[in-house]
Amino acid sequence: MEGSSIAATTSHAVDAATLGEALRRTAAAHPDLVAVRTLDDGVALTWSQLRERVDALAGGLARLGVGPGDTVALMLSNRPEFHLADLAAVTLGAAPFSIYLTSTPQQIEYVVGDASARIAVVEQAFLARLLEARKRLPELEHVIVVDAAGADSVAQPPGGDSAAGLLTLSDVEGSNPSFDVDRALAAVAPDDVATLIYTSGTTGPPKGVELAHRNILGAVRAVQEIIQLEPGARVISWLPAAHIAERAAHHYIPVVYAATITTSPDPRAIMQTLPQVRPNWFFAVPRIWEKLKAGLEAMLASQPEEARARVEGALAAARQRIGLQQKGVAVPQELEQAVAAADAAIFSNLRTMLGLDQVVTVNVGAAPTPPDVIEFFHALGIELAELWGMSETCGAGTVNRPGQVRIGTVGPPSPGVEARLAQDGELLVRGACVMRGYRGRPDKTAETIDADGWLHTGDIAQIDADGYVKIVDRKKELIISAGGKNMSPANIEATLKGASPLIGQACVIGDARPYNTALIVLDTDFGPAWARQQGLGDEAELAALAVDERVRAAVQAGVDTANERLSRVEQIKRFTLVRGDWLPGGDELTPTMKLKRRPIGDKYAAEIEAMYAGH
């Protein structure tokens, strides 16, 4: 995995009509480049090897009856078999879709039933839940287990159910030697559904977003004008495959641009994975960047005073430079020289330590990012660029270009995307990347895409004179205070998290209330490190720290700092420190770490009411 150069792409797959065609073009143009690998190189498939295995698995799936218009359920962690199974399905004109790995049997039942899938591909760790759901899914005919050498090695599900009828990957792959892959590919049209992306279901049952081949490839083509990935560029597959960000960034884009995918099955280990891979492009949700920042700050806090002062001074100078650049003001030569010296002596070493020393572009999206976090990484010489997209737009939409980042915005529209505001400020977008519609929900599709093809995003936004978009908040999540003031909880939360590294998560309450309050969760990395520095003990846990008055005082200081950056009506008057952590896929967060506001309101109703008691 030695360095690969990055230059303007010459990929032959950019103009492919379908994903299956894109794979074949990439395999023909770059047969010996590694397509997908595991961290230990226990599996390392070149593009030609991946194509051969995709064809062999496609034949086996066809033998099981998979064809155009069918769906295939995937419940796989980040592993090479995901890329194999997904591409085999699209080769047949079927639509693979992924299930969140934290899903309950009831949630699995809903999405598999909604998709009418007859085939599921799963790994053993999730087999028991899938089989429980299968009891109420009569259409689900075949379950293929990827990590089993034979039928006898398939783990028996609890309760004594027999594993009879389950297939292994080796049972299916290569089982149809007479399969005509060229004929299958010729039957796939650009408007056929290439995948279903199920929405997170925070406001109701998940909806299946139908993305056609032309939608996905329309979104991916914009990459050559923005990121410019050279064949062999390194990316890490680590986000949930059920989320459009993972599908687009670490699956579709590599297929078209011949990037090398390293699979990292444990998302919690991404900070250890980065230095092992040294990606050329890295995308992460805001929480990861917040944790990287908190980790560096915790490390800095543990340094001797002289070293800490030197780094803090360098960061202050770099932040000053960024502030001037963002305002369009010339940077004094002395400041440029000071930052350059700090970069050579300090920041370059930090980038290497993080594993971000060879990046061309790094992006953040899926939720608001505190501007302070983006500014921090810019100071380190890592040009973190915010972008915006939706499942309904294949993850495309707007993006800050390298060298043209405006902190606090999500950038101008991507190439091929139009954007404008409705009268109420809702962001509308139009382009080839916009979905076909919601599966089986023509009513919801008509509500979302108007007669002129504009997708009503549900986000309130602002667009400046240069076309840069700033997201205010989700239309349905805006807080309207008892006094009638409209506010964005997401931006208030981002301000809170940016004001103190102790604050890991924040959920603002205030709709129809006399003032705003917040539920605050301590940062799992910085909190214990801060506690040790304050002499609170080496084994201090979040639950204990949350009731410590010294911790509360430190968090209060952060809230006070945030309040100075907020208007009076937006300010947090009271807060509650939640004991413990909020985990992805748990009661409070979606698998992609978005707040589940309604469940949070229900679960913490007593704590919330206590913050308004006596008013």
Secondary structure by P-SEA (a helix, b strand, c coil): ccccccccccccccccccaaaaaaaaaaacccccccccccccccccaaaaaaaaaaaaaaaaaacccccbbbbbbccccaaaaaaaaaaaaacbbbbbccccccaaaaaaaaaaacccbbbbcccaaaaaaaaacccccccbbbbcccccccccccccccccccccccccccccccccccaaaaaaacccccccbbbbcccccccbbbbbbcaaaaaaaaaaccccccccccbbbbcccccccccccccccaaaaaabbbbbbbccccaaaaaaaaccccbbbbcaaaaaaaaaaaaaaaaaccaaaaaaaaaaaaaaaaaaaaaaacccccaaaaaaaaaaaaccaaaaaaaaccccccccccccccccaaaaaaaaaaccbbbbbbccccccccccccccccccccccccccccbbbbbcccbbbbbbcccccccccccaaaaaacccccccccccccccccccbbbbbccccccccccccbbbbbaaaaaaaaaaacccccbbbbbbccccbbbbbccccaaaaaaaaaaacccccccaaaaaacaaaaaaaaaaaaaaaaaccccccccbbbbbcccccccccccccccccaaaaaaaaaaaaaaaaaccc
